[in-house]
Amino acid sequence: MSKKNYSRRTFLGVTSAGIVASKFRFAITNEVPMPRIAVIGVPTNSAGTTYGVARAPMALRKAGLIESLKKISDVKDYGDVSFESPEPKRDPNSGLISPNSTTSMIYAGKAAVSKARAELRFPVVLGGDCPALLGGLACFRDARARTGLAFIDGHEDAYAPHESLTGEAADMELGLALGLKTQGLPKKLSSLFPLVDRSEVIILGARDAEVIRKDGSSSIAGMVELHNDVEVQAGSSERIAASALSRLLTRVSAVWLHVDLDVLSTEALPAVDYPQPGGLSWEQLEPLTKAFLASTQVIGWDVTIYNPDLDRDGTFARRIVQFISNGISARPLR
């Protein structure tokens, strides 16, 4: 966008064109104003590899994500963040696979989200797997913006590092964000946490309580507000989102939205690494997500867990592109 057709202004009341703009900030062009978006790829796979879910940002771009977003937003693709190469080895001290790579990834994600924030762009973070959300939370914590977390996910992801059967950070990113059992982590990693308080998190769609019990670990359902997939399915997606957002905003000033696509049923999305019974349909997830994204107080969104290696013809990549675009279509002009 050239300087001659762009300006950033804060409108108070009525513009010279007689349009009530009510403090919205947006790009002024000859076209209809559109939300300002930054797409940030975080190609991480907590198994310590560079394939599988790590290829998702590339696959979604190949499936036409940026072109689709250009139709409904002023989008800038920041590309993929760079971070230390992972190794598929579990560190005996921390209990994590490739903890230095995980640390590097979080700091790289934080820097990219900080750039989006400075440019007044809404960050859309493409995982990779779920630890991709930690950079965004870290950015807003460092900015002293008290930020809650709407956590739409098929799993609680709060194992203690040494209790996880895999050692993957994707088993525990919410536990890390809450500052639970971080002993033994590298100092640069442990110093990041906690990122949110337990009263500032709402989990929607988790369905792994029985697996957690069988693994000898403990659910965090009594620690944070949690509504499983059956509860979400039983209600109106829009009302569930509105109610959750309202409760969070009594405690915080802004909310980060996390969507792990394994909240979907395996029938709706088979291209995930850890399928399990139950789950939402696209028709349930989409309005739930859009209802959150329609709020100006939702300040970032990450979308994680899609394995393009399990989607050879790209059918589900295209469906995810549609999902993300439909979500962004709900964004207010700010």
C-alpha positions in Angstrom: 0.0 0.0 0.0 1.6 3.3 -1.0 1.9 6.3 1.3 -0.4 8.4 -0.8 -3.5 6.3 -0.3 -2.9 5.2 3.3 -3.2 7.0 6.6 -3.7 5.8 10.2 -6.2 7.9 12.1 -8.3 7.6 15.3 -11.9 8.8 14.6 -13.9 10.2 17.4 -17.6 10.6 16.5 -18.5 11.6 13.0 -16.1 11.8 10.1 -16.2 14.4 7.3 -18.2 11.8 5.3 -20.8 11.7 8.0 -20.0 8.1 9.0 -19.8 7.3 12.7 -16.5 5.5 13.2 -16.5 5.3 17.1 -12.7 5.2 17.8 -11.9 2.5 15.2 -8.5 2.5 13.6 -8.3 1.2 10.1 -6.6 1.7 6.7 -8.1 4.4 4.5 -8.1 3.4 0.9 -10.4 3.8 -2.1 -11.9 0.5 -1.1 -14.0 -0.8 1.8 -12.0 -0.7 5.0 -10.8 -4.2 6.0 -9.3 -5.6 9.2 -5.5 -5.6 9.3 -4.0 -9.1 9.7 -0.5 -10.5 10.1 0.0 -14.2 9.3 2.9 -15.7 11.2 4.0 -19.3 10.6 5.5 -21.3 13.5 6.6 -24.6 11.9 7.2 -26.5 15.1 6.8 -30.2 15.8 7.4 -31.0 19.5 8.4 -34.6 18.5 11.7 -32.9 17.6 11.3 -33.2 13.8 10.7 -30.8 10.9 8.0 -32.8 9.2 4.4 -33.7 10.0 2.6 -30.7 11.7 5.7 -28.6 11.2 4.8 -28.5 7.5 1.3 -27.1 8.2 2.1 -23.4 7.6 3.6 -24.1 4.2 0.7 -26.4 3.3 -1.9 -23.9 4.2 -0.2 -21.2 2.2 0.0 -23.6 -0.8 -3.7 -24.3 -0.4 -4.4 -20.6 -0.9 -4.7 -19.1 2.6 -3.1 -15.7 1.8 -5.0 -15.3 -1.4 -8.2 -16.1 0.4 -7.5 -13.6 3.2 -6.6 -10.9 0.7 -10.3 -10.9 -0.3 -11.5 -10.0 3.2 -8.6 -8.3 4.9 -5.5 -6.1 4.6 -3.2 -9.1 5.2 0.6 -9.1 5.5 2.4 -12.5 5.5 5.4 -12.4 7.8 6.5 -15.8 6.7 7.8 -18.5 9.1 9.8 -17.6 12.2 13.3 -19.1 12.4 14.4 -20.9 15.5 17.0 -23.5 16.6 16.7 -26.8 14.8 15.1 -29.5 16.9 16.4 -33.0 17.8 14.2 -36.0 18.6 15.9 -36.6 21.9 14.3 -36.3 25.3 16.4 -34.2 27.8 16.6 -36.2 31.1 16.8 -33.0 33.2 13.7 -31.1 31.9 11.7 -34.1 30.6 11.3 -32.3 27.3 12.3 -33.3 23.8 14.6 -30.6 22.5 14.1 -28.0 25.1 16.5 -25.5 23.6 14.6 -25.6 20.3 11.3 -25.1 22.1 12.7 -22.1 24.0 14.1 -20.6 20.7 10.7 -21.1 19.0 8.8 -19.3 21.8 11.0 -16.3 21.7 10.9 -16.2 17.9 7.1 -16.3 18.0 7.0 -13.6 20.7 9.1 -11.3 18.5 6.8 -11.8 15.5 3.7 -11.2 17.5 5.3 -8.1 18.9 6.0 -6.8 15.4 2.3 -7.4 14.4 1.2 -5.5 17.5 3.5 -2.6 16.7 2.0 -2.5 13.2 -1.5 -2.6 14.6 -2.1 -5.9 12.9 -4.1 -8.8 14.4 -1.8 -11.8 14.6 -2.9 -15.1 13.1 -0.3 -17.7 14.2 -0.2 -20.9 12.2 1.3 -23.9 13.9 2.9 -26.4 14.0 1.7 -27.8 17.2 0.2 -26.2 20.3 3.3 -24.6 21.9 3.1 -22.1 19.1 0.6 -20.2 21.2 3.2 -19.5 24.0 4.9 -16.7 22.0 1.8 -14.7 21.6 1.0 -15.0 25.3 4.5 -14.0 26.2 4.3 -10.9 23.9 1.2 -9.5 25.6 2.5 -10.4 29.1 5.7 -8.5 28.4 3.5 -5.6 27.2 1.8 -5.6 30.6 -1.5 -6.3 28.9 -3.4 -8.6 31.3 -4.5 -11.3 28.8 -6.7 -14.3 29.3 -6.8 -17.5 27.3 -9.8 -19.1 25.5 -8.4 -22.6 25.0 -10.4 -24.6 22.3 -8.6 -27.9 22.2 -9.3 -31.7 22.3 -6.8 -32.1 25.1 -6.0 -30.4 28.3 -2.3 -30.3 27.5 -1.2 -29.8 31.1 1.0 -32.9 31.8 4.1 -32.2 34.0 7.2 -32.7 31.8 8.3 -35.9 33.5 4.8 -37.3 33.6 4.3 -37.0 29.8 4.7 -40.3 28.1 6.2 -38.6 25.0 8.2 -35.6 26.3 6.6 -33.4 23.6 5.9 -29.8 24.7 2.5 -30.2 22.9 1.5 -32.4 25.9 2.1 -29.6 28.3 1.9 -26.1 26.8 -1.1 -25.1 28.9 0.6 -26.5 32.1 3.7 -24.4 31.2 1.6 -21.3 30.6 0.1 -21.7 34.0 3.5 -22.2 35.6 2.8 -25.8 36.8 5.8 -28.0 37.6 8.4 -26.1 35.6 11.3 -27.4 37.8 14.2 -28.7 35.8 13.5 -26.6 32.7 16.3 -24.5 31.2 16.3 -21.1 33.0 15.6 -19.1 29.8 12.5 -21.3 29.3 11.3 -21.5 32.9 11.7 -17.7 33.4 8.9 -17.2 30.8 6.3 -18.8 33.1 3.6 -18.3 34.3 2.0 -16.5 31.4 -1.6 -16.7 32.6 -3.4 -17.2 35.9 -5.6 -20.3 36.3 -8.6 -17.9 36.8 -7.9 -16.4 33.4 -8.3 -19.6 31.3 -11.4 -21.3 30.0 -11.0 -24.7 28.2 -13.6 -25.7 25.7 -13.8 -29.1 24.0 -11.2 -31.2 25.8 -12.1 -34.9 25.9 -9.0 -36.7 27.2 -9.9 -36.9 31.0 -9.9 -40.7 30.9 -6.6 -40.9 29.1 -5.1 -38.6 31.6 -6.3 -40.8 34.4 -5.0 -44.0 32.8 -1.6 -42.2 32.4 -1.5 -41.7 36.1 -1.7 -37.9 35.8 -4.3 -35.5 37.0 -6.9 -33.4 35.1 -6.8 -29.7 35.7 -10.6 -29.5 35.5 -10.8 -28.5 39.2 -8.1 -25.9 38.7 -9.5 -24.0 35.6 -12.9 -23.7 34.1 -13.4 -26.6 31.7 -16.3 -27.6 29.4 -15.8 -30.9 27.6 -16.9 -31.7 24.0 -20.2 -33.1 25.1 -21.0 -29.9 27.0 -20.0 -27.7 24.0 -22.1 -29.8 21.6 -25.1 -29.5 23.9 -25.3 -25.7 23.7 -25.3 -22.9 21.1 -21.8 -22.2 19.9 -22.4 -18.5 19.9 -23.9 -18.4 23.4 -21.1 -20.6 24.8 -18.4 -18.2 23.3 -20.2 -15.1 24.4 -20.6 -16.4 28.0 -17.0 -17.6 28.2 -15.7 -14.3 26.8 -17.9 -12.3 29.2 -16.5 -14.3 32.2 -12.9 -13.9 31.1 -13.3 -10.2 30.6 -14.4 -9.7 34.2 -10.8 -10.7 35.1 -8.7 -9.5 32.2 -8.6 -6.7 29.6 -7.9 -8.9 26.5 -8.1 -12.5 25.4 -5.9 -14.7 23.2 -7.8 -17.4 21.2 -6.2 -20.8 20.8 -7.7 -23.4 18.5 -6.2 -26.8 18.2 -7.9 -28.5 15.3 -7.9 -31.9 17.1 -10.9 -30.5 19.0 -12.7 -31.7 15.9 -13.9 -35.3 15.5 -11.6 -37.6 13.6 -14.3 -37.8 11.0 -14.3 -34.1 10.5 -10.5 -33.9 10.4 -8.5 -37.2 10.2 -5.2 -35.4 9.5 -4.1 -35.2 13.1 -1.4 -37.1 15.0 -3.5 -38.2 18.1 -7.1 -39.0 17.1 -9.5 -39.8 19.8 -13.3 -40.6 20.1 -15.8 -37.7 20.2 -15.1 -34.2 19.2 -16.9 -31.3 17.5 -18.0 -30.9 13.9 -16.9 -28.1 11.6 -20.5 -26.7 12.0 -20.0 -26.5 15.7 -16.4 -25.2 15.8 -16.8 -22.5 13.1 -19.5 -20.4 14.9 -17.8 -20.9 18.2 -14.6 -19.5 16.8 -16.3 -16.6 14.9 -18.1 -15.5 18.0 -14.8 -15.0 19.8 -13.1 -13.3 16.8 -16.0 -10.8 16.5 -14.8 -9.2 19.8 -12.2 -6.4 19.6 -10.9 -7.7 23.0 -9.7 -10.9 21.3 -6.2 -9.7 20.4 -4.6 -12.8 18.7 -5.4 -16.2 17.4 -3.4 -19.4 16.9 -4.5 -22.4 14.8 -2.6 -25.6 15.4 -2.4 -29.4 14.8 -2.9 -30.2 11.1 -0.6 -32.8 9.6 -0.4 -32.4 5.9 1.5 -35.7 5.6 -1.9 -37.3 6.4 -3.7 -35.2 3.8 -2.1 -36.1 0.5 -4.6 -34.4 -1.8 -4.9 -31.3 0.3 -8.6 -31.7 0.9 -8.4 -30.8 4.6 -5.9 -28.0 4.0 -8.5 -26.3 1.8 -11.1 -26.8 4.5 -8.8 -25.2 7.1 -8.2 -22.3 4.8 -12.0 -21.8 4.5 -12.2 -22.0 8.3 -9.5 -19.4 8.9 -11.0 -17.1 6.3 -14.5 -17.4 7.8 -13.1 -16.6 11.2 -11.3 -13.5 9.9 -14.4 -12.4 8.2 -15.9 -11.8 11.6 -13.1 -9.5 12.7 -14.2 -5.9 13.5 -12.6 -3.0 11.7 -10.0 -1.9 14.2 
